[in-house]
Amino acid sequence: VRVVSRESRVESEETCDSRLTTHDSRLGTVAILGIGLIGGSLGMALRARGAAKEVIGWNRRAAGAALALERGAVDRTAQTPEEAVRKADLIVLGVPVEVTAPLARQIAPHRKPGAVVTDAGSAKARLVAEVEAILSGRFVGGHPMAGSEETGVAAASPDLFENAVWILTPTPQTDPSALETVARMAAAVGAIPRRCDPALHDRLVAGLSHLPHLLAYGLAQTAAGRVDDEWTDLAAGSFRDGTRVAKSDPALWTGILLDNRESVVEALDGFTEWAGKARVALETGDAGALAELLARAREARKRFP
Amino acid sequence: VRVVSRESRVESEETCDSRLTTHDSRLGTVAILGIGLIGGSLGMALRARGAAKEVIGWNRRAAGAALALERGAVDRTAQTPEEAVRKADLIVLGVPVEVTAPLARQIAPHRKPGAVVTDAGSAKARLVAEVEAILSGRFVGGHPMAGSEETGVAAASPDLFENAVWILTPTPQTDPSALETVARMAAAVGAIPRRCDPALHDRLVAGLSHLPHLLAYGLAQTAAGRVDDEWTDLAAGSFRDGTRVAKSDPALWTGILLDNRESVVEALDGFTEWAGKARVALETGDAGALAELLARAREARKRFP
């Protein structure tokens, strides 16, 4: 089991202790509500590694549940969320961010005493506050930093979380044993659990995930409008990579971007400011200024793995 | 040898006939001036396929020339551009766009009678006009739609052009036999030669290559400024792919972007307008408008291979 022992360097009132101790042991019965790309991959990984006694799945669409069973993402499926959680020691809410709190409210009275609940939403501050108000200290927000532009259990893979960071966002209310359980789940599927304040998480992913998605959609639209079908085969690697995630589910991303809209707008404004400087350098033919902007950006990029 | 026989669908005064007939035969002696990623890959590919009698290379930096020889990108190197082109039937200018015309001027008096000259610059209209004024109809502008964020012959590969489109930008002045020769060269290294008007080329690549590069640099800078070193490992696939080309050589890209600045500014303005709409939808919490923007962009992306 991996233990991330890096010291936190963030000095602010936000708690960002990245140290999470995890112990290897079986997680008991796990219920996954929403067996899409993330829920399905989690089920496959837990089953492949024998980390759960049983994985029970529920999916809003019956076809997705059937495919999850067929692909081995779950041991069995339940007809309703209530039925799925009844015997679960660990409940994973794998649904879009905007329906996570309503689902938490729906299952709350049907949990086994002591059951731990987590989610995999891409925005955390608002969601954690809402769900914690329903489930109190037994809920731990989570966000695996892994995914794909594809959706659904058809695209799921037991290796999706291998070496990915899995952010956990406990609050002062969080029961330490609940945090421990969710960290154990993340480690059990090959991920590296890291703890982060929900608000800080949202600012970080605004730059590292939400802005990249927004720019990819915008780039796809802008370039497409300028290129006739005759010439689409001119698209080279920079376009393909830069727009890969524009193939992502628009409904899913509308929910995520709106949920984290303050930070996303702030990140977008930062980008627009940079683009404005580049535009001035282009318009005035200022090679020195443009070269400086690109060189600094390249250095910035090198800080990332 | 591949022959692109697709009918042009572009109806404008710009000639965009994509039909290029190519005949397989040896290209004679080829001189490559500037043996970087493109020049080096071309030399390797020509040699690997036995498409040239001899490949002679010249590189501004001696270390690059030595490495080109070591990596098998050329048969031999020359001390000066003049010496390199003396016996060449085909001369490839593989240097950055802003130094291509000066190099053409330098070698012009030293060419063998009938020698064909081409280049591989990422922007064409200004460059083609300038170089054509020096070399007249024996020059054919070219742009292989293949590359990498890496630079230099160290990153070169004989497979770089495999199945890539290689744009050729003849003008009414261009000698048809010169066009034929360059198309043969492109086909010989596994690329698909396509003919395009220089001005149209520049507008197309503004959207499909230049804007993606500019956005990648801007995204790298924007995200980096918001993420402490402690959290750089949260960068997931959308950030990595969206900023891959921000690792590209800033000097090279300053030259390309400035050379094509009218079209790049126009493309950037198109992007900024889209981003402005997305920002309004985010600020006002307009899920319908945001979902519509993302869904349309996703459809636009699907038009590309």
Contacts between the chains, C-beta under 8 A, distances in Angstrom:
chain1	res1	chain2	res2	distance
A	6	B	230	7.3
A	8	B	230	6.2
A	9	B	228	6.2
A	9	B	229	6.7
A	9	B	230	4.5
A	10	B	228	5.9
A	10	B	230	5.7
A	10	B	231	7.8
A	16	B	230	7.3
A	18	B	230	7.1
A	145	B	234	5.4
A	145	B	235	7.9
A	145	B	236	4.6
A	146	B	236	6.5
A	146	B	237	7.8
A	147	B	236	6.7
A	147	B	237	6.9
A	148	B	237	7.5
A	164	B	236	7.5
A	165	B	233	5.5
A	165	B	234	5.7
A	167	B	234	7.1
A	192	B	233	7.9
A	196	B	231	7.8
A	203	B	226	6.5
A	204	B	226	7.1
A	204	B	227	5.9
A	204	B	231	5.4
A	204	B	234	5.6
A	205	B	234	7.0
A	206	B	226	7.2
A	207	B	222	6.3
A	207	B	223	3.7
A	207	B	224	8.0
A	207	B	225	7.9
A	207	B	226	4.1
A	207	B	227	5.9
A	207	B	239	8.0
A	208	B	223	5.5
A	208	B	227	6.3
A	208	B	234	5.4
A	208	B	235	5.0
A	208	B	236	6.7
A	208	B	238	7.9
A	208	B	239	4.8
A	209	B	236	5.7
A	209	B	238	5.4
A	209	B	239	6.5
A	211	B	219	6.5
A	211	B	222	6.6
A	211	B	223	6.5
A	212	B	219	6.1
A	212	B	223	7.6
A	212	B	238	3.9
A	212	B	239	4.9
A	212	B	241	7.8
A	212	B	242	4.1
A	212	B	243	7.7
A	213	B	238	5.6
A	214	B	275	7.4
A	214	B	278	6.1
A	215	B	215	5.5
A	215	B	219	5.8
A	215	B	242	6.3
A	215	B	275	7.9
A	216	B	238	6.9
A	216	B	242	6.1
A	217	B	278	7.7
A	217	B	293	7.0
A	217	B	294	5.2
A	217	B	297	3.9
A	217	B	298	7.1
A	218	B	271	5.4
A	218	B	274	4.5
A	218	B	275	5.3
A	218	B	278	6.7
A	218	B	297	6.8
A	219	B	211	6.6
A	219	B	212	6.2
A	219	B	215	5.8
A	219	B	271	6.6
A	220	B	297	4.7
A	220	B	298	7.1
A	220	B	300	5.0
A	220	B	301	3.9
A	220	B	304	8.0
A	221	B	274	5.4
A	221	B	293	7.5
A	221	B	296	6.4
A	221	B	297	4.0
A	221	B	300	5.0
A	222	B	207	6.3
A	222	B	211	6.6
A	222	B	267	6.3
A	222	B	270	4.6
A	222	B	271	4.4
A	222	B	274	5.8
A	223	B	207	3.7
A	223	B	208	5.5
A	223	B	211	6.5
A	223	B	212	7.6
A	223	B	267	7.5
A	223	B	300	7.8
A	224	B	207	8.0
A	224	B	297	7.9
A	224	B	300	3.3
A	224	B	301	7.0
A	224	B	303	5.8
A	224	B	304	7.4
A	225	B	207	7.9
A	225	B	270	6.8
A	225	B	300	7.1
A	226	B	203	6.5
A	226	B	204	7.2
A	226	B	206	7.3
A	226	B	207	4.1
A	226	B	267	6.6
A	226	B	270	7.1
A	227	B	204	5.9
A	227	B	207	5.9
A	227	B	208	6.3
A	228	B	9	6.3
A	228	B	10	6.0
A	229	B	9	6.8
A	229	B	303	6.7
A	230	B	6	7.4
A	230	B	8	6.4
A	230	B	9	4.4
A	230	B	10	5.7
A	230	B	16	7.4
A	230	B	18	7.2
A	231	B	10	7.8
A	231	B	196	7.8
A	231	B	204	5.4
A	232	B	303	5.7
A	232	B	304	4.9
A	232	B	305	6.5
A	233	B	165	5.5
A	233	B	192	7.9
A	233	B	305	6.1
A	234	B	145	5.4
A	234	B	165	5.7
A	234	B	167	7.1
A	234	B	204	5.6
A	234	B	205	7.0
A	234	B	208	5.4
A	235	B	145	7.9
A	235	B	208	5.0
A	235	B	304	4.8
A	235	B	305	6.7
A	236	B	145	4.6
A	236	B	146	6.6
A	236	B	147	6.7
A	236	B	164	7.5
A	236	B	208	6.7
A	236	B	209	5.7
A	237	B	146	7.8
A	237	B	147	6.9
A	237	B	148	7.5
A	237	B	244	7.9
A	237	B	245	7.5
A	238	B	147	8.0
A	238	B	208	7.9
A	238	B	209	5.4
A	238	B	212	3.9
A	238	B	213	5.6
A	238	B	216	6.9
A	238	B	244	7.8
A	238	B	245	4.6
A	239	B	207	8.0
A	239	B	208	4.8
A	239	B	209	6.5
A	239	B	212	4.9
A	239	B	304	7.1
A	240	B	304	7.4
A	241	B	212	7.8
A	241	B	241	4.2
A	241	B	242	7.1
A	241	B	244	5.2
A	241	B	245	7.2
A	242	B	212	4.1
A	242	B	215	6.3
A	242	B	216	6.1
A	242	B	241	7.1
A	242	B	242	5.6
A	242	B	245	7.4
A	243	B	212	7.6
A	243	B	301	5.3
A	243	B	304	7.6
A	244	B	237	7.8
A	244	B	238	7.7
A	244	B	241	5.2
A	245	B	237	7.5
A	245	B	238	4.6
A	245	B	241	7.2
A	245	B	242	7.4
A	246	B	297	5.4
A	246	B	298	5.7
A	246	B	300	7.8
A	246	B	301	4.3
A	247	B	298	6.2
A	247	B	301	5.7
A	247	B	302	7.3
A	248	B	298	7.4
A	250	B	291	5.4
A	250	B	294	3.7
A	250	B	295	4.2
A	250	B	297	8.0
A	250	B	298	5.6
A	251	B	291	6.1
A	253	B	294	5.7
A	254	B	287	5.5
A	254	B	290	4.9
A	254	B	291	4.3
A	254	B	294	6.1
A	255	B	287	7.8
A	257	B	282	6.3
A	257	B	290	6.5
A	258	B	282	6.7
A	258	B	285	6.1
A	258	B	287	5.9
A	258	B	290	6.6
A	261	B	282	4.5
A	261	B	283	7.2
A	261	B	285	7.0
A	264	B	282	6.0
A	265	B	279	6.1
A	265	B	282	5.3
A	265	B	283	6.1
A	267	B	222	6.3
A	267	B	223	7.5
A	267	B	226	6.6
A	268	B	275	6.3
A	268	B	278	7.4
A	268	B	279	5.8
A	268	B	282	7.6
A	269	B	279	7.9
A	270	B	222	4.5
A	270	B	225	6.7
A	270	B	226	7.1
A	271	B	218	5.4
A	271	B	219	6.6
A	271	B	222	4.4
A	271	B	275	7.8
A	272	B	272	6.8
A	272	B	275	6.5
A	274	B	218	4.5
A	274	B	221	5.4
A	274	B	222	5.8
A	275	B	214	7.5
A	275	B	215	7.9
A	275	B	218	5.4
A	275	B	268	6.3
A	275	B	271	7.8
A	275	B	272	6.5
A	278	B	214	6.1
A	278	B	217	7.7
A	278	B	218	6.7
A	278	B	268	7.4
A	279	B	265	6.1
A	279	B	268	5.8
A	279	B	269	7.9
A	282	B	257	6.4
A	282	B	258	6.7
A	282	B	261	4.5
A	282	B	264	6.0
A	282	B	265	5.3
A	282	B	268	7.6
A	283	B	261	7.2
A	283	B	265	6.1
A	285	B	258	6.1
A	285	B	261	7.0
A	287	B	254	5.5
A	287	B	255	7.8
A	287	B	258	5.9
A	290	B	254	4.9
A	290	B	257	6.5
A	290	B	258	6.6
A	291	B	250	5.4
A	291	B	251	6.1
A	291	B	254	4.3
A	293	B	217	7.0
A	293	B	221	7.5
A	294	B	217	5.2
A	294	B	250	3.7
A	294	B	253	5.7
A	294	B	254	6.1
A	295	B	250	4.1
A	296	B	221	6.3
A	297	B	217	3.9
A	297	B	218	6.8
A	297	B	220	4.7
A	297	B	221	4.0
A	297	B	224	7.9
A	297	B	246	5.5
A	297	B	250	7.9
A	298	B	217	7.0
A	298	B	220	7.2
A	298	B	246	5.8
A	298	B	247	6.2
A	298	B	248	7.4
A	298	B	250	5.6
A	300	B	220	5.0
A	300	B	221	5.0
A	300	B	223	7.8
A	300	B	224	3.3
A	300	B	225	7.2
A	300	B	246	7.8
A	301	B	220	3.8
A	301	B	224	7.0
A	301	B	243	5.3
A	301	B	246	4.3
A	301	B	247	5.7
A	302	B	247	7.4
A	303	B	224	5.8
A	303	B	229	6.7
A	303	B	232	5.7
A	304	B	220	7.9
A	304	B	224	7.4
A	304	B	232	4.9
A	304	B	235	4.8
A	304	B	239	7.1
A	304	B	240	7.5
A	304	B	243	7.6
A	305	B	232	6.5
A	305	B	233	6.1
A	305	B	235	6.7
